[in-house]
Amino acid sequence: MGMEIVVLIKKVPDPNLPEQLVSISDSQDEIVLHASAQYSINLYDLNAAEAAISLKEAHGGSVTVVTADDASADQYLRRVMAMGADRAVRVELDPTLRRDPFVTARAIAAAVNKTCKPSVIIAGRQSSDTDAGYVPFLVARNLGAVALSPVVSIKNVDDHAIIVGKLADSSIDEYELRLPAMIVVSNEINKPRTPGLKGVMAAKKAAIEVVTETQTRPTALKPRFAPKKSQRSGHEIKFVEGSNEDKAAALLAALGK
C-alpha cells in the first residue's frame, strides 16, 4: 500500500504585490489587502509539494494536501493535486483564529488525525506573509512527530525512518529521523514542477474534503505586525552627550522612571 504523506500549504498574498496594495490594520493584528490584491501558494510550500510527490513517485504511497482556510483556497489545493497529490483536505477554521499559529496548528493536526495516518509530513520552512515558521513545528508536536528544518534533500526512507540532508552554516548534515516525521523544507531541495494539462483537468473534477474544526484561543494574546514605514508615527530622536551616568539619567528620564 505504501506510506501516507501529508503536505501542508498556505495561501498567501502575492509576494510581488506593490506596497500600496498592502497595509497593517490599526490594531496591528491583521494584514489588510486592497480589493484587487492577488494571492498565491506560499513558495516554500510548492517546494514541499514537489518533495512529497517525488517521494511518492520514488517509494509508492499517497499524498494528501492540507490547508487551513476558506473555500477561496480550493484553487491552490487543486494546483497541488494537478502536480500529483491524491487527496485534498481543507480545514475550516474561524478567520480570526487562523491568525493564531497555536490554534491553527491544533486544528490542522486534529484534521490530519481524522483523515489519514501519515508517516511523513512535509511543509515549507516559513510563509511569506508572516515569516514566522511556527506552524509546522506546532503541528508536529500535536501529532507526536519529530521535526527538522531546513531540509534540502531526502536521501532515503523505509518503514521506520527517513534520512534527510539539513542545511547547516557551511555544510549539509545528514540526519536519520524516526517516523512519523515532519520534514520542513527550504527552496534548495528542488524546483517545483509545472502541472500538465491532464493533471489540471483531473484536479478540476476532484473532490475536496472539508473538515470543520472548532477551536478556542487559549490566551488573550493576539499576533502583532509591525506597521509599514508609511504607517508609522514619527518619533523624536535625541542624542545625549556626556558620561555614561549622564546618558543613563537621560534614558531613565525619557522612560519616565
Secondary structure by P-SEA (a helix, b strand, c coil): ccbbbbbbbbbccccccccccccccccccbbbbcccccccccaaaaaaaaaaaaaaaabbbbbbbbbbccccaaaaaaaaaaacccbbbbbbccccccccaaaaaaaaaaaaaacccccbbbbcccccccccccaaaaaaaaacbbbbccccccccccccbbbbbbbcccbbbbbbbcccbbbbbcccccccccccaaaaaaaaabbbbbbbbbbbccccbbbbbccccccccbbbbbbbbccaaaaaaaaaaaacc
